[in-house]
Amino acid sequence: MPAYNTSFELSVEDLELIEDALLKNKLSLTQKQLKENKSEVPQDCGARRIHDLLGRLHNQKQFFRPRQGVFVSG
């Protein structure tokens, strides 16, 4: 049986595309749930799994902050 690939070569643009697709999918799932008037979100819901995956992607980002000088955001 083949083993899983543990190293990926994705560019920043690739990850941005994946994040955008996940956000759009999460939005459509959430809107579908609202149309069905469900107030409780089940734990095995696809939107919840996407939300968790987006959180893990966010936590792996390394944000730039200059070592010297004044940091101006935005």
Predicted model as a PDB file, atoms N, CA, C, CB and O in Angstrom, pLDDT in the B-factor column:
MODEL        1                                                                  
ATOM      1  N   MET A   1       0.849  -1.175   0.000  1.00 73.00           N  
ATOM      2  CA  MET A   1       0.000   0.000   0.000  1.00 73.00           C  
ATOM      3  C   MET A   1       0.897   1.241   0.000  1.00 73.00           C  
ATOM      4  CB  MET A   1      -0.967  -0.004   1.228  1.00 73.00           C  
ATOM      5  O   MET A   1       1.860   1.303   0.764  1.00 73.00           O  
ATOM      6  N   PRO A   2       0.595   2.223  -0.841  1.00 79.00           N  
ATOM      7  CA  PRO A   2       1.438   3.422  -0.912  1.00 79.00           C  
ATOM      8  C   PRO A   2       1.308   4.278   0.348  1.00 79.00           C  
ATOM      9  CB  PRO A   2       1.071   4.254  -2.144  1.00 79.00           C  
ATOM     10  O   PRO A   2       0.263   4.306   0.998  1.00 79.00           O  
ATOM     11  N   ALA A   3       2.389   4.968   0.672  1.00 86.00           N  
ATOM     12  CA  ALA A   3       2.406   5.850   1.842  1.00 86.00           C  
ATOM     13  C   ALA A   3       1.953   7.249   1.436  1.00 86.00           C  
ATOM     14  CB  ALA A   3       3.822   5.899   2.480  1.00 86.00           C  
ATOM     15  O   ALA A   3       1.977   7.602   0.257  1.00 86.00           O  
ATOM     16  N   TYR A   4       1.547   8.030   2.410  1.00 84.00           N  
ATOM     17  CA  TYR A   4       1.119   9.404   2.163  1.00 84.00           C  
ATOM     18  C   TYR A   4       2.323  10.295   1.911  1.00 84.00           C  
ATOM     19  CB  TYR A   4       0.299   9.938   3.344  1.00 84.00           C  
ATOM     20  O   TYR A   4       3.394  10.073   2.476  1.00 84.00           O  
ATOM     21  N   ASN A   5       2.153  11.293   1.075  1.00 84.00           N  
ATOM     22  CA  ASN A   5       3.182  12.294   0.835  1.00 84.00           C  
ATOM     23  C   ASN A   5       3.171  13.265   2.009  1.00 84.00           C  
ATOM     24  CB  ASN A   5       2.952  13.040  -0.524  1.00 84.00           C  
ATOM     25  O   ASN A   5       2.129  13.848   2.310  1.00 84.00           O  
ATOM     26  N   THR A   6       4.288  13.448   2.667  1.00 85.00           N  
ATOM     27  CA  THR A   6       4.340  14.328   3.838  1.00 85.00           C  
ATOM     28  C   THR A   6       4.966  15.678   3.535  1.00 85.00           C  
ATOM     29  CB  THR A   6       5.108  13.661   4.947  1.00 85.00           C  
ATOM     30  O   THR A   6       5.000  16.542   4.411  1.00 85.00           O  
ATOM     31  N   SER A   7       5.460  15.885   2.326  1.00 87.00           N  
ATOM     32  CA  SER A   7       6.020  17.187   1.972  1.00 87.00           C  
ATOM     33  C   SER A   7       5.297  17.714   0.731  1.00 87.00           C  
ATOM     34  CB  SER A   7       7.562  17.089   1.723  1.00 87.00           C  
ATOM     35  O   SER A   7       5.133  17.005  -0.262  1.00 87.00           O  
ATOM     36  N   PHE A   8       4.878  18.959   0.814  1.00 84.00           N  
ATOM     37  CA  PHE A   8       4.136  19.579  -0.271  1.00 84.00           C  
ATOM     38  C   PHE A   8       4.888  20.804  -0.758  1.00 84.00           C  
ATOM     39  CB  PHE A   8       2.711  19.954   0.177  1.00 84.00           C  
ATOM     40  O   PHE A   8       5.502  21.516   0.036  1.00 84.00           O  
ATOM     41  N   GLU A   9       4.842  21.048  -2.033  1.00 90.00           N  
ATOM     42  CA  GLU A   9       5.471  22.228  -2.611  1.00 90.00           C  
ATOM     43  C   GLU A   9       4.383  23.117  -3.186  1.00 90.00           C  
ATOM     44  CB  GLU A   9       6.514  21.841  -3.702  1.00 90.00           C  
ATOM     45  O   GLU A   9       4.078  23.064  -4.378  1.00 90.00           O  
ATOM     46  N   LEU A  10       3.803  23.933  -2.317  1.00 88.00           N  
ATOM     47  CA  LEU A  10       2.752  24.861  -2.721  1.00 88.00           C  
ATOM     48  C   LEU A  10       3.265  26.281  -2.584  1.00 88.00           C  
ATOM     49  CB  LEU A  10       1.470  24.657  -1.877  1.00 88.00           C  
ATOM     50  O   LEU A  10       3.974  26.609  -1.633  1.00 88.00           O  
ATOM     51  N   SER A  11       2.903  27.115  -3.536  1.00 89.00           N  
ATOM     52  CA  SER A  11       3.299  28.515  -3.456  1.00 89.00           C  
ATOM     53  C   SER A  11       2.290  29.286  -2.604  1.00 89.00           C  
ATOM     54  CB  SER A  11       3.411  29.137  -4.872  1.00 89.00           C  
ATOM     55  O   SER A  11       1.238  28.760  -2.241  1.00 89.00           O  
ATOM     56  N   VAL A  12       2.618  30.514  -2.298  1.00 87.00           N  
ATOM     57  CA  VAL A  12       1.709  31.371  -1.542  1.00 87.00           C  
ATOM     58  C   VAL A  12       0.414  31.577  -2.328  1.00 87.00           C  
ATOM     59  CB  VAL A  12       2.375  32.732  -1.226  1.00 87.00           C  
ATOM     60  O   VAL A  12      -0.670  31.614  -1.746  1.00 87.00           O  
ATOM     61  N   GLU A  13       0.530  31.709  -3.643  1.00 92.00           N  
ATOM     62  CA  GLU A  13      -0.652  31.882  -4.484  1.00 92.00           C  
ATOM     63  C   GLU A  13      -1.540  30.642  -4.456  1.00 92.00           C  
ATOM     64  CB  GLU A  13      -0.238  32.197  -5.920  1.00 92.00           C  
ATOM     65  O   GLU A  13      -2.766  30.755  -4.469  1.00 92.00           O  
ATOM     66  N   ASP A  14      -0.927  29.463  -4.419  1.00 93.00           N  
ATOM     67  CA  ASP A  14      -1.692  28.220  -4.323  1.00 93.00           C  
ATOM     68  C   ASP A  14      -2.492  28.175  -3.028  1.00 93.00           C  
ATOM     69  CB  ASP A  14      -0.759  27.006  -4.411  1.00 93.00           C  
ATOM     70  O   ASP A  14      -3.673  27.826  -3.028  1.00 93.00           O  
ATOM     71  N   LEU A  15      -1.844  28.527  -1.932  1.00 91.00           N  
ATOM     72  CA  LEU A  15      -2.527  28.526  -0.643  1.00 91.00           C  
ATOM     73  C   LEU A  15      -3.636  29.576  -0.593  1.00 91.00           C  
ATOM     74  CB  LEU A  15      -1.528  28.772   0.481  1.00 91.00           C  
ATOM     75  O   LEU A  15      -4.684  29.348   0.012  1.00 91.00           O  
ATOM     76  N   GLU A  16      -3.406  30.712  -1.222  1.00 92.00           N  
ATOM     77  CA  GLU A  16      -4.432  31.752  -1.268  1.00 92.00           C  
ATOM     78  C   GLU A  16      -5.655  31.261  -2.038  1.00 92.00           C  
ATOM     79  CB  GLU A  16      -3.874  33.036  -1.912  1.00 92.00           C  
ATOM     80  O   GLU A  16      -6.790  31.512  -1.633  1.00 92.00           O  
ATOM     81  N   LEU A  17      -5.422  30.565  -3.141  1.00 95.00           N  
ATOM     82  CA  LEU A  17      -6.515  30.005  -3.932  1.00 95.00           C  
ATOM     83  C   LEU A  17      -7.288  28.960  -3.131  1.00 95.00           C  
ATOM     84  CB  LEU A  17      -5.975  29.386  -5.229  1.00 95.00           C  
ATOM     85  O   LEU A  17      -8.517  28.928  -3.179  1.00 95.00           O  
ATOM     86  N   ILE A  18      -6.585  28.117  -2.403  1.00 94.00           N  
ATOM     87  CA  ILE A  18      -7.231  27.099  -1.570  1.00 94.00           C  
ATOM     88  C   ILE A  18      -8.066  27.756  -0.480  1.00 94.00           C  
ATOM     89  CB  ILE A  18      -6.180  26.162  -0.944  1.00 94.00           C  
ATOM     90  O   ILE A  18      -9.199  27.342  -0.231  1.00 94.00           O  
ATOM     91  N   GLU A  19      -7.512  28.781   0.175  1.00 94.00           N  
ATOM     92  CA  GLU A  19      -8.245  29.493   1.227  1.00 94.00           C  
ATOM     93  C   GLU A  19      -9.513  30.142   0.679  1.00 94.00           C  
ATOM     94  CB  GLU A  19      -7.349  30.557   1.873  1.00 94.00           C  
ATOM     95  O   GLU A  19     -10.573  30.052   1.298  1.00 94.00           O  
ATOM     96  N   ASP A  20      -9.409  30.798  -0.482  1.00 95.00           N  
ATOM     97  CA  ASP A  20     -10.573  31.444  -1.084  1.00 95.00           C  
ATOM     98  C   ASP A  20     -11.665  30.431  -1.417  1.00 95.00           C  
ATOM     99  CB  ASP A  20     -10.163  32.203  -2.344  1.00 95.00           C  
ATOM    100  O   ASP A  20     -12.847  30.682  -1.182  1.00 95.00           O  
ATOM    101  N   ALA A  21     -11.264  29.292  -1.963  1.00 96.00           N  
ATOM    102  CA  ALA A  21     -12.234  28.254  -2.308  1.00 96.00           C  
ATOM    103  C   ALA A  21     -12.916  27.705  -1.055  1.00 96.00           C  
ATOM    104  CB  ALA A  21     -11.548  27.116  -3.078  1.00 96.00           C  
ATOM    105  O   ALA A  21     -14.124  27.469  -1.053  1.00 96.00           O  
ATOM    106  N   LEU A  22     -12.138  27.502   0.006  1.00 95.00           N  
ATOM    107  CA  LEU A  22     -12.713  27.014   1.254  1.00 95.00           C  
ATOM    108  C   LEU A  22     -13.678  28.027   1.863  1.00 95.00           C  
ATOM    109  CB  LEU A  22     -11.608  26.686   2.248  1.00 95.00           C  
ATOM    110  O   LEU A  22     -14.734  27.652   2.374  1.00 95.00           O  
ATOM    111  N   LEU A  23     -13.319  29.306   1.809  1.00 94.00           N  
ATOM    112  CA  LEU A  23     -14.204  30.345   2.347  1.00 94.00           C  
ATOM    113  C   LEU A  23     -15.526  30.406   1.578  1.00 94.00           C  
ATOM    114  CB  LEU A  23     -13.508  31.713   2.300  1.00 94.00           C  
ATOM    115  O   LEU A  23     -16.590  30.541   2.182  1.00 94.00           O  
ATOM    116  N   LYS A  24     -15.458  30.308   0.250  1.00 95.00           N  
ATOM    117  CA  LYS A  24     -16.682  30.330  -0.553  1.00 95.00           C  
ATOM    118  C   LYS A  24     -17.550  29.106  -0.276  1.00 95.00           C  
ATOM    119  CB  LYS A  24     -16.338  30.401  -2.044  1.00 95.00           C  
ATOM    120  O   LYS A  24     -18.775  29.211  -0.203  1.00 95.00           O  
ATOM    121  N   ASN A  25     -16.918  27.956  -0.123  1.00 93.00           N  
ATOM    122  CA  ASN A  25     -17.654  26.736   0.180  1.00 93.00           C  
ATOM    123  C   ASN A  25     -18.304  26.823   1.551  1.00 93.00           C  
ATOM    124  CB  ASN A  25     -16.730  25.522   0.110  1.00 93.00           C  
ATOM    125  O   ASN A  25     -19.453  26.418   1.725  1.00 93.00           O  
ATOM    126  N   LYS A  26     -17.566  27.355   2.530  1.00 90.00           N  
ATOM    127  CA  LYS A  26     -18.104  27.520   3.882  1.00 90.00           C  
ATOM    128  C   LYS A  26     -19.297  28.471   3.872  1.00 90.00           C  
ATOM    129  CB  LYS A  26     -17.015  28.043   4.840  1.00 90.00           C  
ATOM    130  O   LYS A  26     -20.301  28.220   4.539  1.00 90.00           O  
ATOM    131  N   LEU A  27     -19.187  29.560   3.115  1.00 90.00           N  
ATOM    132  CA  LEU A  27     -20.274  30.523   3.022  1.00 90.00           C  
ATOM    133  C   LEU A  27     -21.526  29.889   2.430  1.00 90.00           C  
ATOM    134  CB  LEU A  27     -19.848  31.721   2.186  1.00 90.00           C  
ATOM    135  O   LEU A  27     -22.629  30.106   2.932  1.00 90.00           O  
ATOM    136  N   SER A  28     -21.362  29.106   1.366  1.00 89.00           N  
ATOM    137  CA  SER A  28     -22.527  28.478   0.746  1.00 89.00           C  
ATOM    138  C   SER A  28     -23.177  27.458   1.680  1.00 89.00           C  
ATOM    139  CB  SER A  28     -22.128  27.804  -0.567  1.00 89.00           C  
ATOM    140  O   SER A  28     -24.402  27.352   1.726  1.00 89.00           O  
ATOM    141  N   LEU A  29     -22.358  26.704   2.427  1.00 85.00           N  
ATOM    142  CA  LEU A  29     -22.918  25.745   3.384  1.00 85.00           C  
ATOM    143  C   LEU A  29     -23.665  26.455   4.507  1.00 85.00           C  
ATOM    144  CB  LEU A  29     -21.807  24.867   3.970  1.00 85.00           C  
ATOM    145  O   LEU A  29     -24.727  26.004   4.938  1.00 85.00           O  
ATOM    146  N   THR A  30     -23.109  27.560   4.976  1.00 82.00           N  
ATOM    147  CA  THR A  30     -23.741  28.323   6.050  1.00 82.00           C  
ATOM    148  C   THR A  30     -25.054  28.928   5.578  1.00 82.00           C  
ATOM    149  CB  THR A  30     -22.803  29.426   6.553  1.00 82.00           C  
ATOM    150  O   THR A  30     -26.047  28.896   6.305  1.00 82.00           O  
ATOM    151  N   GLN A  31     -25.070  29.479   4.365  1.00 83.00           N  
ATOM    152  CA  GLN A  31     -26.306  30.052   3.834  1.00 83.00           C  
ATOM    153  C   GLN A  31     -27.369  28.983   3.630  1.00 83.00           C  
ATOM    154  CB  GLN A  31     -26.033  30.771   2.517  1.00 83.00           C  
ATOM    155  O   GLN A  31     -28.553  29.231   3.856  1.00 83.00           O  
ATOM    156  N   LYS A  32     -26.952  27.799   3.206  1.00 82.00           N  
ATOM    157  CA  LYS A  32     -27.891  26.694   3.025  1.00 82.00           C  
ATOM    158  C   LYS A  32     -28.524  26.329   4.357  1.00 82.00           C  
ATOM    159  CB  LYS A  32     -27.186  25.469   2.411  1.00 82.00           C  
ATOM    160  O   LYS A  32     -29.725  26.066   4.429  1.00 82.00           O  
ATOM    161  N   GLN A  33     -27.713  26.312   5.418  1.00 78.00           N  
ATOM    162  CA  GLN A  33     -28.230  25.989   6.743  1.00 78.00           C  
ATOM    163  C   GLN A  33     -29.208  27.047   7.238  1.00 78.00           C  
ATOM    164  CB  GLN A  33     -27.086  25.840   7.730  1.00 78.00           C  
ATOM    165  O   GLN A  33     -30.220  26.725   7.860  1.00 78.00           O  
ATOM    166  N   LEU A  34     -28.900  28.309   6.958  1.00 78.00           N  
ATOM    167  CA  LEU A  34     -29.795  29.386   7.381  1.00 78.00           C  
ATOM    168  C   LEU A  34     -31.132  29.304   6.661  1.00 78.00           C  
ATOM    169  CB  LEU A  34     -29.148  30.748   7.129  1.00 78.00           C  
ATOM    170  O   LEU A  34     -32.173  29.596   7.249  1.00 78.00           O  
ATOM    171  N   LYS A  35     -31.112  28.906   5.387  1.00 81.00           N  
ATOM    172  CA  LYS A  35     -32.355  28.763   4.634  1.00 81.00           C  
ATOM    173  C   LYS A  35     -33.224  27.650   5.202  1.00 81.00           C  
ATOM    174  CB  LYS A  35     -32.056  28.489   3.166  1.00 81.00           C  
ATOM    175  O   LYS A  35     -34.452  27.714   5.141  1.00 81.00           O  
ATOM    176  N   GLU A  36     -32.572  26.627   5.756  1.00 79.00           N  
ATOM    177  CA  GLU A  36     -33.310  25.509   6.347  1.00 79.00           C  
ATOM    178  C   GLU A  36     -33.752  25.829   7.770  1.00 79.00           C  
ATOM    179  CB  GLU A  36     -32.453  24.241   6.339  1.00 79.00           C  
ATOM    180  O   GLU A  36     -34.374  24.995   8.427  1.00 79.00           O  
ATOM    181  N   ASN A  37     -33.432  27.044   8.257  1.00 70.00           N  
ATOM    182  CA  ASN A  37     -33.802  27.507   9.598  1.00 70.00           C  
ATOM    183  C   ASN A  37     -33.306  26.586  10.699  1.00 70.00           C  
ATOM    184  CB  ASN A  37     -35.297  27.644   9.699  1.00 70.00           C  
ATOM    185  O   ASN A  37     -34.035  26.290  11.646  1.00 70.00           O  
ATOM    186  N   LYS A  38     -32.079  26.139  10.575  1.00 63.00           N  
ATOM    187  CA  LYS A  38     -31.474  25.325  11.627  1.00 63.00           C  
ATOM    188  C   LYS A  38     -30.659  26.239  12.525  1.00 63.00           C  
ATOM    189  CB  LYS A  38     -30.585  24.186  11.030  1.00 63.00           C  
ATOM    190  O   LYS A  38     -29.707  26.877  12.075  1.00 63.00           O  
ATOM    191  N   SER A  39     -31.035  26.301  13.799  1.00 61.00           N  
ATOM    192  CA  SER A  39     -30.307  27.167  14.718  1.00 61.00           C  
ATOM    193  C   SER A  39     -29.058  26.482  15.267  1.00 61.00           C  
ATOM    194  CB  SER A  39     -31.213  27.594  15.864  1.00 61.00           C  
ATOM    195  O   SER A  39     -28.084  27.154  15.605  1.00 61.00           O  
ATOM    196  N   GLU A  40     -29.077  25.165  15.358  1.00 61.00           N  
ATOM    197  CA  GLU A  40     -27.932  24.430  15.875  1.00 61.00           C  
ATOM    198  C   GLU A  40     -27.104  23.879  14.729  1.00 61.00           C  
ATOM    199  CB  GLU A  40     -28.385  23.297  16.803  1.00 61.00           C  
ATOM    200  O   GLU A  40     -27.635  23.319  13.769  1.00 61.00           O  
ATOM    201  N   VAL A  41     -25.808  24.045  14.845  1.00 56.00           N  
ATOM    202  CA  VAL A  41     -24.894  23.526  13.827  1.00 56.00           C  
ATOM    203  C   VAL A  41     -24.336  22.201  14.330  1.00 56.00           C  
ATOM    204  CB  VAL A  41     -23.737  24.547  13.514  1.00 56.00           C  
ATOM    205  O   VAL A  41     -23.673  22.168  15.366  1.00 56.00           O  
ATOM    206  N   PRO A  42     -24.593  21.105  13.613  1.00 58.00           N  
ATOM    207  CA  PRO A  42     -24.041  19.827  14.065  1.00 58.00           C  
ATOM    208  C   PRO A  42     -22.518  19.797  13.960  1.00 58.00           C  
ATOM    209  CB  PRO A  42     -24.637  18.683  13.254  1.00 58.00           C  
ATOM    210  O   PRO A  42     -21.935  20.462  13.104  1.00 58.00           O  
ATOM    211  N   GLN A  43     -21.882  19.026  14.833  1.00 55.00           N  
ATOM    212  CA  GLN A  43     -20.423  18.965  14.858  1.00 55.00           C  
ATOM    213  C   GLN A  43     -19.840  18.364  13.589  1.00 55.00           C  
ATOM    214  CB  GLN A  43     -19.963  18.168  16.050  1.00 55.00           C  
ATOM    215  O   GLN A  43     -18.731  18.725  13.194  1.00 55.00           O  
ATOM    216  N   ASP A  44     -20.559  17.460  12.944  1.00 59.00           N  
ATOM    217  CA  ASP A  44     -20.036  16.835  11.739  1.00 59.00           C  
ATOM    218  C   ASP A  44     -20.392  17.622  10.484  1.00 59.00           C  
ATOM    219  CB  ASP A  44     -20.556  15.421  11.622  1.00 59.00           C  
ATOM    220  O   ASP A  44     -20.230  17.132   9.366  1.00 59.00           O  
ATOM    221  N   CYS A  45     -20.873  18.828  10.674  1.00 70.00           N  
ATOM    222  CA  CYS A  45     -21.240  19.691   9.552  1.00 70.00           C  
ATOM    223  C   CYS A  45     -19.999  20.057   8.738  1.00 70.00           C  
ATOM    224  CB  CYS A  45     -21.950  20.970  10.057  1.00 70.00           C  
ATOM    225  O   CYS A  45     -18.928  20.282   9.301  1.00 70.00           O  
ATOM    226  N   GLY A  46     -20.144  20.114   7.428  1.00 83.00           N  
ATOM    227  CA  GLY A  46     -19.031  20.459   6.559  1.00 83.00           C  
ATOM    228  C   GLY A  46     -18.493  21.848   6.832  1.00 83.00           C  
ATOM    229  O   GLY A  46     -17.285  22.066   6.742  1.00 83.00           O  
ATOM    230  N   ALA A  47     -19.368  22.802   7.168  1.00 84.00           N  
ATOM    231  CA  ALA A  47     -18.930  24.172   7.437  1.00 84.00           C  
ATOM    232  C   ALA A  47     -18.016  24.214   8.657  1.00 84.00           C  
ATOM    233  CB  ALA A  47     -20.143  25.096   7.649  1.00 84.00           C  
ATOM    234  O   ALA A  47     -17.055  24.983   8.685  1.00 84.00           O  
ATOM    235  N   ARG A  48     -18.304  23.406   9.652  1.00 87.00           N  
ATOM    236  CA  ARG A  48     -17.473  23.381  10.865  1.00 87.00           C  
ATOM    237  C   ARG A  48     -16.087  22.813  10.560  1.00 87.00           C  
ATOM    238  CB  ARG A  48     -18.155  22.548  11.973  1.00 87.00           C  
ATOM    239  O   ARG A  48     -15.080  23.317  11.057  1.00 87.00           O  
ATOM    240  N   ARG A  49     -16.044  21.766   9.746  1.00 90.00           N  
ATOM    241  CA  ARG A  49     -14.762  21.162   9.377  1.00 90.00           C  
ATOM    242  C   ARG A  49     -13.926  22.138   8.552  1.00 90.00           C  
ATOM    243  CB  ARG A  49     -14.986  19.854   8.589  1.00 90.00           C  
ATOM    244  O   ARG A  49     -12.709  22.214   8.724  1.00 90.00           O  
ATOM    245  N   ILE A  50     -14.580  22.891   7.651  1.00 91.00           N  
ATOM    246  CA  ILE A  50     -13.875  23.884   6.844  1.00 91.00           C  
ATOM    247  C   ILE A  50     -13.335  24.996   7.739  1.00 91.00           C  
ATOM    248  CB  ILE A  50     -14.808  24.470   5.759  1.00 91.00           C  
ATOM    249  O   ILE A  50     -12.203  25.447   7.563  1.00 91.00           O  
ATOM    250  N   HIS A  51     -14.148  25.433   8.700  1.00 90.00           N  
ATOM    251  CA  HIS A  51     -13.724  26.470   9.642  1.00 90.00           C  
ATOM    252  C   HIS A  51     -12.474  26.028  10.410  1.00 90.00           C  
ATOM    253  CB  HIS A  51     -14.866  26.800  10.627  1.00 90.00           C  
ATOM    254  O   HIS A  51     -11.536  26.808  10.573  1.00 90.00           O  
ATOM    255  N   ASP A  52     -12.466  24.794  10.872  1.00 92.00           N  
ATOM    256  CA  ASP A  52     -11.308  24.273  11.601  1.00 92.00           C  
ATOM    257  C   ASP A  52     -10.077  24.203  10.701  1.00 92.00           C  
ATOM    258  CB  ASP A  52     -11.618  22.884  12.175  1.00 92.00           C  
ATOM    259  O   ASP A  52      -8.977  24.546  11.133  1.00 92.00           O  
ATOM    260  N   LEU A  53     -10.251  23.766   9.461  1.00 92.00           N  
ATOM    261  CA  LEU A  53      -9.127  23.691   8.521  1.00 92.00           C  
ATOM    262  C   LEU A  53      -8.570  25.079   8.219  1.00 92.00           C  
ATOM    263  CB  LEU A  53      -9.563  23.005   7.217  1.00 92.00           C  
ATOM    264  O   LEU A  53      -7.353  25.261   8.164  1.00 92.00           O  
ATOM    265  N   LEU A  54      -9.453  26.058   8.023  1.00 92.00           N  
ATOM    266  CA  LEU A  54      -8.995  27.424   7.779  1.00 92.00           C  
ATOM    267  C   LEU A  54      -8.223  27.956   8.985  1.00 92.00           C  
ATOM    268  CB  LEU A  54     -10.189  28.345   7.461  1.00 92.00           C  
ATOM    269  O   LEU A  54      -7.254  28.698   8.820  1.00 92.00           O  
ATOM    270  N   GLY A  55      -8.639  27.587  10.184  1.00 92.00           N  
ATOM    271  CA  GLY A  55      -7.925  27.995  11.386  1.00 92.00           C  
ATOM    272  C   GLY A  55      -6.532  27.398  11.441  1.00 92.00           C  
ATOM    273  O   GLY A  55      -5.579  28.080  11.817  1.00 92.00           O  
ATOM    274  N   ARG A  56      -6.403  26.125  11.068  1.00 91.00           N  
ATOM    275  CA  ARG A  56      -5.088  25.495  11.065  1.00 91.00           C  
ATOM    276  C   ARG A  56      -4.182  26.124  10.013  1.00 91.00           C  
ATOM    277  CB  ARG A  56      -5.218  23.992  10.818  1.00 91.00           C  
ATOM    278  O   ARG A  56      -2.986  26.295  10.249  1.00 91.00           O  
ATOM    279  N   LEU A  57      -4.742  26.471   8.850  1.00 89.00           N  
ATOM    280  CA  LEU A  57      -3.947  27.154   7.823  1.00 89.00           C  
ATOM    281  C   LEU A  57      -3.470  28.512   8.328  1.00 89.00           C  
ATOM    282  CB  LEU A  57      -4.767  27.327   6.527  1.00 89.00           C  
ATOM    283  O   LEU A  57      -2.315  28.883   8.121  1.00 89.00           O  
ATOM    284  N   HIS A  58      -4.359  29.254   8.990  1.00 88.00           N  
ATOM    285  CA  HIS A  58      -4.009  30.568   9.514  1.00 88.00           C  
ATOM    286  C   HIS A  58      -2.891  30.466  10.559  1.00 88.00           C  
ATOM    287  CB  HIS A  58      -5.246  31.241  10.123  1.00 88.00           C  
ATOM    288  O   HIS A  58      -1.979  31.292  10.584  1.00 88.00           O  
ATOM    289  N   ASN A  59      -2.971  29.452  11.412  1.00 88.00           N  
ATOM    290  CA  ASN A  59      -1.980  29.305  12.482  1.00 88.00           C  
ATOM    291  C   ASN A  59      -0.603  28.938  11.960  1.00 88.00           C  
ATOM    292  CB  ASN A  59      -2.435  28.260  13.467  1.00 88.00           C  
ATOM    293  O   ASN A  59       0.380  29.076  12.687  1.00 88.00           O  
ATOM    294  N   GLN A  60      -0.504  28.473  10.718  1.00 84.00           N  
ATOM    295  CA  GLN A  60       0.786  28.117  10.152  1.00 84.00           C  
ATOM    296  C   GLN A  60       1.446  29.277   9.400  1.00 84.00           C  
ATOM    297  CB  GLN A  60       0.623  26.941   9.228  1.00 84.00           C  
ATOM    298  O   GLN A  60       2.585  29.160   8.948  1.00 84.00           O  
ATOM    299  N   LYS A  61       0.739  30.377   9.271  1.00 83.00           N  
ATOM    300  CA  LYS A  61       1.300  31.528   8.556  1.00 83.00           C  
ATOM    301  C   LYS A  61       2.367  32.206   9.408  1.00 83.00           C  
ATOM    302  CB  LYS A  61       0.187  32.539   8.184  1.00 83.00           C  
ATOM    303  O   LYS A  61       2.291  32.218  10.637  1.00 83.00           O  
ATOM    304  N   GLN A  62       3.353  32.765   8.735  1.00 78.00           N  
ATOM    305  CA  GLN A  62       4.380  33.551   9.403  1.00 78.00           C  
ATOM    306  C   GLN A  62       4.231  34.988   8.917  1.00 78.00           C  
ATOM    307  CB  GLN A  62       5.826  32.987   9.117  1.00 78.00           C  
ATOM    308  O   GLN A  62       4.506  35.294   7.756  1.00 78.00           O  
ATOM    309  N   PHE A  63       3.800  35.853   9.803  1.00 76.00           N  
ATOM    310  CA  PHE A  63       3.557  37.240   9.444  1.00 76.00           C  
ATOM    311  C   PHE A  63       4.846  38.041   9.557  1.00 76.00           C  
ATOM    312  CB  PHE A  63       2.462  37.849  10.335  1.00 76.00           C  
ATOM    313  O   PHE A  63       5.642  37.820  10.470  1.00 76.00           O  
ATOM    314  N   PHE A  64       5.051  38.964   8.639  1.00 74.00           N  
ATOM    315  CA  PHE A  64       6.266  39.763   8.577  1.00 74.00           C  
ATOM    316  C   PHE A  64       6.157  40.958   9.503  1.00 74.00           C  
ATOM    317  CB  PHE A  64       6.540  40.223   7.145  1.00 74.00           C  
ATOM    318  O   PHE A  64       5.138  41.649   9.526  1.00 74.00           O  
ATOM    319  N   ARG A  65       7.187  41.190  10.249  1.00 72.00           N  
ATOM    320  CA  ARG A  65       7.305  42.391  11.075  1.00 72.00           C  
ATOM    321  C   ARG A  65       8.773  42.807  11.025  1.00 72.00           C  
ATOM    322  CB  ARG A  65       6.813  42.139  12.570  1.00 72.00           C  
ATOM    323  O   ARG A  65       9.649  42.013  11.368  1.00 72.00           O  
ATOM    324  N   PRO A  66       9.056  44.041  10.602  1.00 74.00           N  
ATOM    325  CA  PRO A  66      10.453  44.468  10.495  1.00 74.00           C  
ATOM    326  C   PRO A  66      11.143  44.468  11.859  1.00 74.00           C  
ATOM    327  CB  PRO A  66      10.533  45.864   9.869  1.00 74.00           C  
ATOM    328  O   PRO A  66      10.539  44.801  12.878  1.00 74.00           O  
ATOM    329  N   ARG A  67      12.415  44.090  11.854  1.00 78.00           N  
ATOM    330  CA  ARG A  67      13.179  44.036  13.106  1.00 78.00           C  
ATOM    331  C   ARG A  67      13.576  45.429  13.592  1.00 78.00           C  
ATOM    332  CB  ARG A  67      14.430  43.180  12.922  1.00 78.00           C  
ATOM    333  O   ARG A  67      13.698  45.663  14.794  1.00 78.00           O  
ATOM    334  N   GLN A  68      13.773  46.340  12.657  1.00 81.00           N  
ATOM    335  CA  GLN A  68      14.163  47.708  13.032  1.00 81.00           C  
ATOM    336  C   GLN A  68      13.166  48.689  12.442  1.00 81.00           C  
ATOM    337  CB  GLN A  68      15.607  48.037  12.546  1.00 81.00           C  
ATOM    338  O   GLN A  68      12.509  48.397  11.443  1.00 81.00           O  
ATOM    339  N   GLY A  69      13.062  49.805  13.041  1.00 78.00           N  
ATOM    340  CA  GLY A  69      12.167  50.833  12.550  1.00 78.00           C  
ATOM    341  C   GLY A  69      10.767  50.713  13.134  1.00 78.00           C  
ATOM    342  O   GLY A  69      10.480  49.814  13.924  1.00 78.00           O  
ATOM    343  N   VAL A  70       9.922  51.618  12.737  1.00 80.00           N  
ATOM    344  CA  VAL A  70       8.566  51.660  13.236  1.00 80.00           C  
ATOM    345  C   VAL A  70       7.677  50.779  12.365  1.00 80.00           C  
ATOM    346  CB  VAL A  70       8.041  53.107  13.273  1.00 80.00           C  
ATOM    347  O   VAL A  70       7.741  50.843  11.138  1.00 80.00           O  
ATOM    348  N   PHE A  71       6.845  49.954  13.009  1.00 75.00           N  
ATOM    349  CA  PHE A  71       5.934  49.083  12.288  1.00 75.00           C  
ATOM    350  C   PHE A  71       4.627  49.824  12.043  1.00 75.00           C  
ATOM    351  CB  PHE A  71       5.687  47.769  13.066  1.00 75.00           C  
ATOM    352  O   PHE A  71       3.984  50.273  12.992  1.00 75.00           O  
ATOM    353  N   VAL A  72       4.227  49.957  10.778  1.00 76.00           N  
ATOM    354  CA  VAL A  72       2.970  50.602  10.407  1.00 76.00           C  
ATOM    355  C   VAL A  72       2.117  49.555   9.710  1.00 76.00           C  
ATOM    356  CB  VAL A  72       3.205  51.861   9.485  1.00 76.00           C  
ATOM    357  O   VAL A  72       2.492  49.065   8.645  1.00 76.00           O  
ATOM    358  N   SER A  73       0.985  49.204  10.287  1.00 71.00           N  
ATOM    359  CA  SER A  73       0.138  48.174   9.679  1.00 71.00           C  
ATOM    360  C   SER A  73      -0.852  48.809   8.719  1.00 71.00           C  
ATOM    361  CB  SER A  73      -0.608  47.369  10.760  1.00 71.00           C  
ATOM    362  O   SER A  73      -1.080  50.019   8.745  1.00 71.00           O  
ATOM    363  N   GLY A  74      -1.438  47.971   7.872  1.00 65.00           N  
ATOM    364  CA  GLY A  74      -2.502  48.422   6.977  1.00 65.00           C  
ATOM    365  C   GLY A  74      -1.956  48.885   5.707  1.00 65.00           C  
ATOM    366  O   GLY A  74      -2.710  49.303   4.828  1.00 65.00           O  
TER     367      GLY A  74                                                      
ENDMDL                                                                          
END                                                                             
